[in-house]
Amino acid sequence: MMRALTLVRAAARVTVWLFAGLLSLVAVWFAANRLLDESPHPERLAFVGTSSDQVPDSQNVAVGILGLTAPEGSDFVSYGGQVKALYMTQTPWSQIQDMVTGPNALRPSVGSDQTICWLDPDQPIWKGCLPFDQAPMVLEQNKRLLERLKALRRLDGFSGFFNYYNEAYLLLLRLSVAEMHLALRERNYEAAYRKWRDQYGFVKGNLRGPDVWVGKAIGLVAFGTTLPFLESLLLATPEIARTHAPELLELLRPEGMEAFNPGGIARAEYWLLNNSLESLPDDTPLGTDRLHWLAYHLGQRNRILNRYSVFAPEYAAALRLPWAEMEIESSRLREKYLYPSAGDFLIDPFGSLYLATFIDSQLGIREMPRQMHVTDGKLRLATLVVRIINERITDDDISRFLASVGPELQDPFTGTPMRWDPKDRKIYFPDPSDKCIVGAFFRVPVLDQPKSASPATLNTRAC
């Protein structure tokens, strides 16, 4: 009995010592984990220090968008800066929403579903959408908000290093397009053109600013809301393309992926990663993202950011490549950066895993670069139509004309000439994933003849 008790006590002492030793090792590892963190690499400081990214809040369109619904009588850009500050300090969502959509906010009088069909009033009315004859009344109700939207054009630039926006923005852009259609119906073609030109230049300029992927998605929607009006205008009066030919060709000039600032995307995503390591939305290990919690508390912040800043320039360079080459380069970057080395994992396991997850999310974004190529293709199509009008290309010669232009005006995915459908009077390129579906098109007006009625629907099949 005494022997058994002695053995139990000995085992208990060994267990206590082992547990104490384990705790000591954990404490030493934790201390070493912090002490072994790197200093910021010079390459990282050079990568994130681009002065063109810096726009003061008082002159930043992205900040002004946050404040669009500021209470009546307030400085809405300054108010947007206050909203941004709340986001940056992880203020509860309900408090932020109260500033943006609460009882004191200047909110739109209509919803998105009620106005989306106004982008093309000649089409059948969608379920829940208001008849276009209500547009003048709705525009008057939202006059102050539309004035704020247009005032944003006077700011210096767009810099969106944050992952949020004001939902009123896209709705107001849609109402502004409704203004263009009203001018078009009144045959005030020059006024319609000026309204389109000013908004188009605004949304295109915003797409060029540095921004995270979420912001780029919003920017593409804003651009897609605005560009199609030019087609309606040219169908109504092709002469606009001749009157404003130099300006239009410059406005529509395709610039490839550089128009979307791949370097600015990589830098904005860097700051998104940096901010995630400086604060937590909910400081608890029971949250939905435990890896984030572990990386925040136990990861080596400089090591994480140094390694992302090595990946980011290569990632930006991959985004600039033609579509097929970008796919190949993305696979190479995945092999090179997605899996942490044994040394990194031993020294900083949670930070290494968190970084790998972040890089994986970047390389997993496929639809956004694809839509950027589609958007670039739409600019090529619009440019071609303006040239067809100015060079008075006949229907019989359109296919030959499309085959004669340089690669900068060809299919952005295949590098082959754009296609011509004389029945629907559209030039187009096929969807890269299905050659029998139209990826994007632009209708060609009938030259030197009265405008024909717009078809209610267009054939979107390519074969």
C-alpha positions in Angstrom: 0.0 0.0 0.0 2.8 2.4 1.0 4.7 1.4 -2.2 1.7 2.3 -4.4 1.2 5.6 -2.6 4.9 6.4 -3.1 4.6 5.6 -6.8 1.5 7.8 -7.1 3.3 10.7 -5.4 6.3 10.3 -7.6 4.1 10.3 -10.8 2.4 13.4 -9.6 5.7 15.2 -9.0 6.9 14.2 -12.5 3.6 15.4 -14.0 3.8 18.7 -12.2 7.4 19.2 -13.3 6.6 18.3 -16.9 3.6 20.7 -16.9 5.8 23.4 -15.3 8.5 22.7 -17.9 5.9 22.9 -20.7 4.6 26.2 -19.4 8.1 27.5 -19.2 8.8 26.5 -22.8 5.6 28.1 -24.0 6.5 31.3 -22.1 10.0 31.3 -23.6 8.6 30.6 -27.1 6.1 33.4 -26.7 8.8 35.8 -25.6 11.1 34.7 -28.3 8.3 35.0 -30.8 7.9 38.7 -30.1 11.7 39.3 -29.8 12.5 37.5 -33.1 10.1 39.6 -35.1 11.8 41.4 -38.0 12.2 45.1 -38.7 10.3 46.5 -41.7 12.3 45.7 -44.8 13.4 48.6 -47.0 11.6 47.0 -49.9 8.4 47.0 -47.9 8.7 50.7 -47.0 9.4 51.5 -50.7 6.4 49.4 -51.8 3.9 51.1 -49.5 5.3 54.6 -49.6 3.9 55.7 -53.0 3.0 59.3 -52.6 0.3 59.2 -55.4 -1.8 56.9 -53.1 -2.1 59.7 -50.5 -5.2 61.8 -50.8 -6.3 64.0 -47.8 -9.7 63.0 -46.5 -11.1 66.5 -47.4 -10.2 65.9 -51.0 -10.8 62.1 -51.2 -13.8 61.0 -53.3 -13.9 57.7 -51.5 -14.3 59.5 -48.2 -16.9 61.8 -49.7 -19.0 58.8 -50.8 -19.1 57.7 -47.2 -20.7 61.0 -46.3 -23.2 61.3 -49.2 -26.2 60.8 -46.8 -25.0 63.2 -44.2 -27.7 65.2 -42.4 -29.1 68.2 -44.3 -26.9 71.3 -43.9 -23.7 69.5 -42.9 -20.4 69.3 -44.7 -20.9 65.8 -46.2 -17.2 65.2 -47.1 -16.2 66.1 -43.5 -19.0 63.8 -42.3 -17.6 61.0 -44.5 -14.3 61.4 -42.7 -16.1 60.9 -39.4 -17.8 57.7 -40.7 -14.4 56.5 -42.0 -12.9 57.1 -38.5 -15.6 54.9 -36.9 -14.9 52.1 -39.3 -11.1 52.3 -38.6 -11.7 52.1 -34.9 -13.9 49.0 -35.1 -17.0 50.9 -33.9 -20.1 48.7 -33.6 -21.9 48.3 -36.9 -25.2 49.6 -35.6 -23.6 53.0 -34.6 -22.1 53.4 -38.0 -25.3 52.6 -39.8 -27.1 55.1 -37.6 -24.8 57.8 -39.0 -25.3 56.6 -42.7 -29.0 55.5 -42.8 -30.4 56.7 -39.4 -33.3 59.1 -38.8 -31.1 62.2 -39.3 -29.5 61.0 -42.5 -30.5 62.5 -45.9 -31.6 59.2 -47.5 -32.8 58.6 -51.1 -36.5 58.6 -51.6 -36.5 55.4 -53.7 -34.7 52.1 -53.6 -32.4 50.4 -56.1 -35.1 47.9 -57.2 -37.4 50.8 -58.1 -34.9 52.5 -60.4 -32.7 49.8 -61.9 -34.8 49.7 -65.1 -34.2 53.4 -65.7 -30.7 52.6 -67.0 -32.5 51.7 -70.2 -36.1 53.1 -70.2 -36.8 51.6 -73.7 -36.8 48.1 -72.2 -39.9 46.5 -70.6 -40.4 47.6 -67.0 -39.0 45.1 -64.5 -41.2 43.9 -61.6 -41.1 46.4 -58.8 -39.5 49.1 -61.0 -41.2 52.5 -61.2 -42.5 53.8 -64.6 -40.0 56.2 -66.2 -42.6 58.9 -66.3 -42.0 59.2 -62.5 -38.3 60.0 -63.1 -38.7 63.9 -63.0 -40.5 63.7 -59.7 -37.9 61.3 -58.2 -35.1 63.4 -59.4 -36.6 66.5 -57.8 -37.0 64.6 -54.5 -33.4 63.7 -54.5 -32.0 66.9 -55.9 -29.8 67.6 -52.9 -28.2 64.2 -53.0 -27.5 64.5 -56.7 -25.9 67.8 -56.1 -23.6 66.1 -53.6 -22.8 63.4 -56.0 -21.8 65.9 -58.7 -19.8 67.9 -56.1 -17.5 64.9 -55.7 -16.2 65.5 -59.2 -14.4 68.6 -57.9 -12.3 66.6 -55.3 -8.7 65.8 -56.0 -8.7 62.1 -56.4 -9.9 58.6 -55.2 -8.0 56.6 -52.6 -9.9 53.7 -51.1 -7.8 52.0 -48.5 -10.8 50.7 -46.6 -13.4 48.0 -47.1 -16.7 49.9 -47.0 -18.9 52.4 -48.9 -22.3 54.1 -48.9 -25.0 52.2 -50.6 -26.6 55.4 -51.8 -23.7 55.9 -54.2 -24.7 53.5 -56.9 -28.4 54.5 -56.6 -27.5 58.2 -57.2 -25.4 57.2 -60.2 -28.4 55.5 -61.6 -30.6 58.5 -61.0 -28.0 60.6 -62.8 -28.2 58.3 -65.8 -32.0 58.8 -65.7 -31.3 62.5 -66.1 -29.3 61.7 -69.3 -32.2 59.7 -70.7 -34.6 62.6 -70.0 -32.4 64.9 -72.0 -32.2 62.3 -74.7 -36.0 62.0 -74.9 -36.2 65.8 -75.1 -33.7 65.6 -78.0 -31.3 67.8 -76.1 -28.4 65.7 -77.4 -25.6 68.0 -76.4 -26.8 68.3 -72.8 -27.2 64.5 -72.7 -23.6 64.1 -74.0 -22.2 66.6 -71.4 -24.0 64.8 -68.6 -22.6 61.4 -69.8 -19.1 62.8 -70.3 -18.9 64.3 -66.9 -20.1 61.2 -65.1 -18.1 58.8 -67.2 -14.9 60.7 -66.6 -15.7 60.6 -62.9 -16.3 56.9 -62.5 -13.4 56.0 -64.9 -11.0 58.2 -62.8 -12.2 56.5 -59.6 -11.4 53.1 -61.1 -7.8 54.2 -61.5 -7.4 55.1 -57.8 -5.8 52.6 -55.4 -8.5 50.5 -53.8 -9.1 47.0 -52.3 -10.9 44.4 -54.4 -14.3 45.1 -52.8 -13.9 48.8 -53.9 -12.9 47.8 -57.4 -16.0 45.7 -57.7 -18.1 48.7 -56.7 -16.2 50.8 -59.2 -16.8 48.3 -62.0 -20.6 48.5 -61.3 -20.4 52.3 -61.3 -18.6 52.2 -64.7 -21.1 49.6 -66.1 -23.9 51.9 -65.0 -22.6 54.8 -67.0 -20.9 53.6 -70.2 -23.9 52.0 -71.9 -25.7 55.4 -72.1 -23.3 56.3 -74.9 -24.7 53.5 -77.0 -28.2 54.9 -76.6 -27.0 58.4 -77.5 -25.1 57.3 -80.6 -28.1 55.3 -81.8 -30.3 58.4 -81.5 -27.8 60.8 -83.1 -24.6 59.3 -84.6 -23.5 62.9 -85.4 -22.4 63.2 -81.7 -19.5 60.9 -82.5 -18.4 63.3 -85.3 -18.9 66.5 -83.3 -16.9 65.2 -80.3 -14.6 62.7 -82.1 -11.2 63.7 -80.6 -12.7 63.9 -77.1 -14.5 60.6 -77.4 -11.6 58.7 -78.7 -9.5 60.0 -75.8 -12.2 59.2 -73.2 -12.7 55.7 -74.5 -9.1 54.9 -75.2 -8.5 51.3 -73.8 -5.5 51.0 -71.5 -5.6 47.4 -70.6 -5.3 46.3 -67.0 -3.2 49.4 -66.2 -6.5 51.4 -66.2 -7.4 49.6 -63.0 -4.1 50.3 -61.2 -2.9 46.7 -60.2 -0.1 48.2 -58.1 -2.7 50.3 -56.2 -4.8 47.1 -55.6 -1.8 45.3 -54.1 -0.9 48.2 -51.9 -4.5 48.7 -50.7 -4.7 45.0 -49.9 -1.5 45.4 -47.9 -3.1 48.0 -45.8 -6.1 45.8 -45.3 -3.8 43.1 -44.0 -1.9 45.6 -41.8 -5.2 46.9 -40.3 -6.3 43.4 -39.5 -3.1 42.9 -37.5 -3.7 46.2 -35.5 -7.2 45.6 -34.4 -9.9 42.9 -34.0 -13.6 43.3 -34.7 -14.3 41.1 -31.7 -11.4 40.3 -29.3 -12.4 36.7 -28.4 -11.1 33.3 -29.4 -14.6 32.1 -29.8 -15.2 34.4 -32.8 -15.7 33.1 -36.3 -12.1 33.7 -37.4 -9.9 32.0 -34.8 -6.8 32.1 -37.0 -7.1 35.9 -37.2 -7.3 36.0 -33.4 -4.2 33.8 -33.0 -2.2 35.8 -35.6 -3.2 39.0 -33.9 -2.1 37.9 -30.5 0.8 35.5 -31.3 1.9 36.3 -34.9 4.9 38.4 -35.8 3.4 41.4 -37.5 6.5 42.7 -39.3 7.4 39.2 -40.6 3.9 38.8 -42.0 3.9 42.3 -43.7 7.5 41.9 -45.0 6.6 38.7 -46.7 3.3 40.0 -48.2 5.2 43.0 -49.5 7.5 40.6 -51.4 4.5 38.8 -52.9 2.5 41.9 -53.7 4.7 43.4 -56.6 4.7 40.0 -58.3 1.0 39.8 -57.9 0.5 43.2 -59.4 2.7 42.3 -62.3 0.6 39.1 -62.9 -2.6 41.2 -63.0 -1.1 43.3 -65.8 -0.6 40.2 -68.0 -3.0 39.1 -70.8 -5.7 36.8 -69.5 -4.2 33.5 -70.5 -0.7 34.4 -69.2 -2.2 35.7 -65.9 -3.8 32.3 -65.3 -0.4 30.6 -65.7 1.4 33.2 -63.5 -1.2 32.9 -60.8 -0.5 29.2 -60.6 3.3 29.9 -60.3 2.7 32.4 -57.5 0.5 29.9 -55.7 3.3 27.4 -55.7 5.9 30.0 -54.6 4.0 31.8 -51.8 1.1 29.8 -50.6 3.0 27.3 -48.5 5.2 28.7 -45.6 8.7 27.3 -45.2 9.5 25.0 -42.3 11.6 27.8 -40.8 8.8 30.4 -41.0 6.3 27.9 -39.7 8.5 27.0 -36.7 9.2 30.6 -35.8 5.8 32.0 -36.5 3.2 29.3 -37.1 0.0 31.4 -36.7 1.3 34.4 -38.6 2.5 32.1 -41.4 -0.8 30.4 -41.7 -2.7 33.7 -41.6 -0.5 35.1 -44.4 -1.0 32.0 -46.5 -4.7 32.3 -46.1 -4.6 35.9 -47.1 -2.5 35.2 -50.2 -4.8 32.4 -51.1 -7.7 34.7 -51.0 -5.9 37.1 -53.3 -5.0 34.4 -55.9 -8.5 33.0 -55.6 -10.1 36.2 -57.0 -10.7 35.2 -60.6 -13.9 36.9 -61.6 -12.8 40.4 -60.8 -9.8 40.4 -63.1 -12.0 38.7 -65.7 -14.5 41.5 -65.5 -11.7 44.1 -65.8 -10.7 42.5 -69.1 -14.4 42.5 -70.1 -14.6 46.2 -69.3 -11.5 46.9 -71.3 -13.1 45.0 -74.1 -16.2 47.3 -73.9 -14.0 50.3 -74.3 -12.5 48.7 -77.4 -16.0 48.1 -78.8 -17.1 51.7 -78.1 -13.9 53.1 -79.7 -14.5 50.9 -82.8 -18.1 52.2 -83.1 -16.9 55.8 -82.9 -14.4 55.1 -85.6 -17.0 53.3 -87.8 -19.2 56.4 -87.6 -16.4 58.9 -88.3 -14.7 56.9 -91.0 -18.2 56.2 -92.5 -17.6 52.4 -92.7 -20.4 50.7 -94.6 -22.1 47.5 -93.3 -20.4 45.5 -96.0 -17.0 46.7 -94.9 -17.3 46.4 -91.1 -15.9 42.9 -90.9 -12.9 43.9 -93.0 -12.5 47.1 -90.8 -12.5 45.0 -87.6 -9.8 42.7 -89.1 -7.6 45.7 -90.0 -7.3 47.3 -86.6 -4.4 46.8 -84.3 -4.3 44.4 -81.3 -5.3 47.2 -78.9 -8.8 47.0 -80.4 -9.2 43.3 -80.7 -10.8 40.7 -78.5 -9.2 41.2 -75.0 -9.1 37.5 -74.3 -8.1 35.9 -77.6 -6.4 38.7 -79.6 -8.6 38.0 -82.6 -10.8 40.6 -84.4 -14.1 41.6 -82.9 -17.1 40.1 -84.6 -20.0 41.7 -86.5 -23.6 40.7 -86.4 -25.4 42.6 -89.1 -28.8 41.3 -88.1 -28.7 42.7 -84.6 -26.3 45.5 -85.7 -23.8 44.8 -83.0 -20.0 44.3 -82.8 -19.0 41.9 -80.0 -16.6 39.4 -78.6 -17.6 36.0 -77.2 -17.5 35.1 -73.6 -14.1 33.5 -72.8 -15.7 30.6 -71.0 -18.3 29.9 -73.7 -17.7 30.9 -77.3 -21.4 30.7 -78.1 -22.3 33.4 -75.7 -21.7 37.1 -76.3 -19.3 38.5 -73.7 -20.0 42.1 -74.5 -21.4 44.1 -77.5 -22.0 47.6 -78.7 -24.7 48.4 -81.3 -23.8 50.2 -84.5 -26.2 52.9 -85.6 -27.6 53.1 -89.0 -25.7 56.0 -90.6 -27.3 58.9 -92.4 -30.8 57.5 -91.7 -33.5 58.2 -89.1 -33.0 56.2 -85.9 -34.8 52.8 -86.0 -36.7 51.6 -83.0 -34.6 49.9 -80.4 -35.3 46.1 -80.2 -36.8 45.0 -76.9 -34.3 42.2 -76.7 -31.0 41.4 -78.4 -29.7 38.1 -79.3 -26.9 37.2 -76.9 -25.9 34.0 -78.7 -22.7 34.1 -80.7 -23.2 30.8 -82.6 
